[in-house]
Amino acid sequence: MNAAETKQTRPGGSPGLVIAHYQELGLKGRNRSFFERTLASNIALQLDGVPGARAKPIPGRLIVRMDDRSCEPQVIDSLSRTFGLSSFSPALELVGPDMESLTRTALEMADEAEFSSFKVRARRGNSSFETSSMQINVTVGQAIKDHTGARVELGKPDWTCYIELTSNRAYFYTRKIPGPGGLPVGTSGKVLTLLSGGIDSPVAAWRMARRGAAVDFVHFSGQPFADPSSIRQATRLARHLAPWTLRSKLWIIQFGDVQSEIVTSAPQELRIVLYRRMMMRISEALAQREGAHGLVTGECLGQVASQTLPNLTAIGEVVETVPVLRPLVGFDKLEIEATGKRIGTYDISIQPHQDCCVLFIPRRVTTAARSVDIAEAESALDIHALVHKAVANAEVLDVGLKPAKAASGIAEG
């Protein structure tokens, strides 16, 4: 084995490599290449801030190369937030492998580890390597056993030597880091998420991004009757989600005037439902203008009085052109909070802020809004004018990762 083939084993500032795997993408049939290209593009955007790191698709997986191995923690952090990846591993690449070089490399890796039990797991993918995976396991495993005295354990060994062969290369690694799973962002269309400053809606946005949706946000502020604290909160949440959602915009809607109109014409028990119906109308108009294919909310069945089935029906029925998606509808509060803590939004969400829905808050909220009562209350509103004004005056912030150099992170072929 020459120096060029083994340079990744050296510590310090030597080049490094990470092999990344996906699972669900492999089931996409004729559309698979689209998913793979999108995943590679998303990884390139993630790696934009890592000097000398670039991604290259190879059959059934992707390779991330680094000019400097010290960047490996940054690469691992980026891949851990890239939807579509099932796992990834720091790896060693061997060019033009044969059985002798495979065995020698495995023994060198074994010398760097401490273990009393081990297994070898070889896998061939689109490779002309003549020896079967099973025979590689047996041959390399026997050599490691003779060299170290460790026993073979196929269940849960102390150490595993993974060997993947593809084209004219072999990749060696000893650990699998779980990826976030799901589908690459941008493969399932675009959605507009109603983002409050609370706990639920950022978790809903994260779950939609995990299913491949490109996520933009719309936030309803109580201004001019409230302070801007909810805008700051929503902006922090959207920017915190950017490593997962990648390219996102945050639309700010001044909603205080709409609420004031509702307060003057509607019974207090209907206010919350009417607020949300207007939010839906405004969001739908914005989605149509921006090319979004659905609206996303953080609503959860039965969590608060306004989130009963009759009220959710009344709120959603005003949207006519796109689906209303409620990814948290069947979750309880503890499950939602657990996800928020895991992805880091919870600590932001619990910070105090002035949410628009606490303005003009009623003492009583209906749990079963009736269509006849809603129609009567809304008859005094110029709904078209209110929606048009809100959308026309919307402000937008770019809260996504910066794509300026993203294209340079994709290697061809």
N, C-alpha and C positions, 0 to 999 in steps of 0.2 A: 504494500500500500504506500503510495507516494505522499509527500507533504501536503499537496493540494487536496487530497482526499480526506486527510485527517485534521485539517486545520480547525474544524469546529470543536474538536475535543480540547483545544487549548484554552486556558482561562484568560481573564483580563479583557483586553481590547480586541480580541480576535473576532472574526465574523461569526454570526449566529444564525440559527434557523429554527422556525416553528412550523410544524405540520398541523393543519387544521382540518377537521372532519365535519361532515354534515350527515344527517340521517333522513329527515323528511324530504329533502330536496331530491334524494335518489329515487323517490316514488313518482316523480312528476312526468314521466314519459317524454312525449315530444316537446313539452314545455321546459324540460330540465335545463337546457342551455340558457334560457332566459333567467331562470332562478340563479344559476351559477354565475352568470355575468353580473347580475345585480348584487349578489353576495360579494363578488370580487371588488366591485365598485364601492360598496359600503365599507369594506375593509380598508380600501385605499383612502377613503375619507377619514376613517378612524386613525390611520397611521400618518396622517398629514403632519402631525406635530412631532413625529418620531424621526430624527435625522437618519437618513440612509436606509429606512425600512420600506420594503415594497412587497406587494403580493403577486403571486403567480398561480393561476389555476393549472392543475395537472389532473389527469383522469381520476374522478371520484373524490378529490380533495383539493386543498389549496396549500401553497407553500409561502411562508413569509420569511424573507431574508433580511438580515441586518448587517450593515457594514461594521457595526461595533456591538459585540455581544453584551456590553453593559446596558444596552437599550432593552434587553429582554424583559425586565419587569414592566416597562411601559407598553411593550407589545402585548404581553399577557393581560394587562389591565384593559387595553383596548379591545382585545378579542373577547374578554369576559362580558363585554356589553354589546357584542355584535350578534343580533338575532339571526338565526339560521345555522349557527354552529352547534354541534352536539358535544364536541370536545376538541382540545388542542394540546399539543405536546412539544416542548423543546426537544429538538432532534439533531441527530448527526446524519449527514448525507454521505453515501459511499457511491462513487461513480464507477460504472463498469464492474459490478460485483461478480465474484465467483464463490464457490463454496469455501475455498480457503480464506478469502478476504472477509467473507461473512463471519466465519468462525473466529478469525483473529480479532476483528472489531468487537464481537460480542465478549471475548475474553478480556480485552482492554477495558470495556465498560464494567465488567464484573470485578475487575481489580480495583475500581474506584468506589465500590459499594461494599457494605457489610450485610450479610444475610446468611441464614442457615437453611432456608428453603427458597426455591425459585421455580419458574417455568419460562419456557420460550414460546412466544406466540407469533408465528410467521403468517404473512398474508400476501398473496400475489394478486395484483390488479393490473390488467392490461400490460402484462410483462411477458417477455419471451424467455424468461429464466426457466430452464428445463426441469430443475429439481422441484418436486411438489412441496407444498407448504408443510405437509406432515413430515416429509423426509428432512426438511430443514429443521423442524422442531427437534427431531430425533438426533440428528447429527450435531447441531449446535448445542443442544441440551446435554448430550453425552460429554462433549468437550468441556462445558462449564462444570459439570459434575466431577469429572476427572481432575480439573484444574483447581477447584475450590474445596471439594469434599462436601459441598452442600447437597441436600437431598432434593429430588424433584417433587413438587407439590402442585397439582393442577387445580386445586380448589382456591385457597387464599394464601398464596406464598408471600414471603417477606419481600421478594424482588421479582419483577417480571421484565424480561427482555422482549420488547416488541420489535418486529422486523417487517417492514412493508416494502415490497418490490413493485416498481412500476417503471415502464420503459426500460432504460438502461441504468437505473439507479436503485439503491436500497436506502431506506430511512430507518434509523435505530432510535428508540426512545424507551424510557423506563417508567414514565408516569403519564396518566391522562388527567387533564384538568377539565372539569365539566364546563361546557358552554351553556349559554342561556336558552338554547333550543329555539323552537319556533321557525318562522319564515323570514327571509330578508326583507327589511323595510323597503317598501316601494313595489312589492310584487302583488299586493292586494288592493290597489287603488288608494285614494286619498280620503281621509275623514277629517271632520272638524269637531274637535272636542270642546265642550262647554267646561271651561276650567275655572273653578272657584279657587279660593285660597285654602280650602279645606283638605280633608284626608282622602276622600273617595275619588274625586275626579282625576287627580294625577295617576292613581292606580289604574283607573279605567283606561286612561291614555296609554299607559305602559303595556297593558294587556292587549290593546288593539295593535300597538306597534309590534308586539311579539308575534302577532298573527300576520305580519307583513304589511300592515297599513301604514302609509305615510301620514303623519299626524300634524295638523295645524291646530291652533288653539283660539278660542274666543272667550274673553273675560268680560263680564258685566260689572261695571263699577257703579257705585251709588252716587258718583259725582253728578251734579254739583252740590249735592246735599251731604256727601260723605268725604272724609279725607282720602288721600291716595294710597293708604296703607294696603288695601286689597290688591291694587295694581302692582305694588312692589312685591307682594307675596306671590301673586300669580307669575310675575316675571321670574322670580327666583325659582319657582317650581318648574316652569317651562325650560329654563336654562339648565337646571339640574337634570332634567330628562333628556337633554340634547345628545349625550353620548349614546342613548338608545334610539331616539327618534331621528337623529341626524339632521335633516334639513327641515326646520320648522319655523313657522311664523306665529306670532301672538297678536290677535286683533283685540283692541280695547274699545268697548262700547260704553258710552256714558248713558246709564240706564235710569238715573234719578228722575229725570223729567217724565219718563214713561211711568214709573211708579207713582209719581205725583198725580198723573192723569187717572190712574186706576183707583187711587185712594179716594178721589173726589166723586167717583161714579159707581163704585162697587161695594157690596156688603163686605165687611171686614173678614168674614170667614172664607171668602173666595179669593182674597188678595194673593195668597201664595200661589194658588193654581193659575190665576190670571197673570201674575208675574212670569211664571214659567212658560205659559202659552206664548206670551210676547217674546220671551227669550228664544223660543223655538222658531217663531216666525222670522225673527231677525237673523238667527243663525242659518235658517234655510235660505234666505235671500243672499246671505254672504256666501254660503256654500255654492249656490248656483253661479254667483259671479266668479268665484275662485276655482271652480271645477272640482269641488269635493263630491264624493259619492255617498256620503252618509254623515249623520250627526251622532256623536257619542256623548253620553252623560254618565255620571257616577251614581245614578239612582240605584237604590237597593230596596227590594220589595219589603215594605213594612217597617223600614228603619225609622222613619218619622211620619207624622200624620199626613203629609202631602204625598207620600209614596205608597199609598194603597193602590190596588188594582183599578178601582174606578177613577182615581185621580191621575194615575199614570196614563190611562186610556184618554182621559180628557186633555191631558197635556200633549200627548203625542199625536192626537188626531188632527191638529192644525198643520202638520207637516205633510205635504202632498207629493213632493217630487223625489225625495230621498228617504231611505230607511232611517229610523231612530234605533241606534244600537245601545244596549245597556249591558255591558259585559259583567257587571257586578250584581245583577238583579237577584241572583240566587245565593250570594255570599252573605255571611253575617259580619257584624262590625269587627269582631276579633280577627277574622280571616283577612279582612281588608287592611286592618292596622298592621298585621304581621307582614303582609306584602309591602306596605308603605315603609316599614322599618327596614326590610331587607333591601329595598332599592334606594333608601335614603331620603324619601320625600316626607316621611312622617314627622321628623324633627322640624322641618320647615313648616309643615301644615299646622302644627299646634301653636305656632307663634301667633300672638294676638293681632288681629286686623279687623277692619270694619267692613264686613260683608254686606253687599247690597240688600240681601234678603232680611237683614235685621232692621232696615229702615222701615218705618211705618208698620212695624210688626204687629199683627193682630193678636188679640187675647185668645181668640178661638180660630181654629182651622178646620174646615170641613174635611171629613174622611171619605166622602162620597159625593163629589160635585155632580150636580145634575145639569144636563145639557140645556134645559129650559132656563135655569138660573144663570148659567154662563152666558147664554145668548142675550139675555136681558141686560146683564152687566156690561157686556162688550158693545151693546148697541149704541152706547153713548161715546164710544171711542172712535176716533178716526184712525183705524188700524193701519191702513195703507200709508198715511202720512207719517205716522210714528215709526213704522218700519223703514220707510225710505230715508227719513232724517237720521235714524240711528246708523244705518249702513253708510250713508253718505259722509257722516262725520266720524266714522271709525278710524282709529289710529292703528298703525301696524308696527311691530318690532320684529326684527330678525333675531330669533333666539336659538337658531341651529348652529351646528358646527360649521366653521368657516371652510368653504370648499375651494379656496383659491388655488391650492397646489394639489388637489386630490388626484387629478389625472396622472400626475407624475409618479404616483404610488402603485400604478398597475403595470406589471411586466407582461409582455406579450408572449403568447405561445406556450 
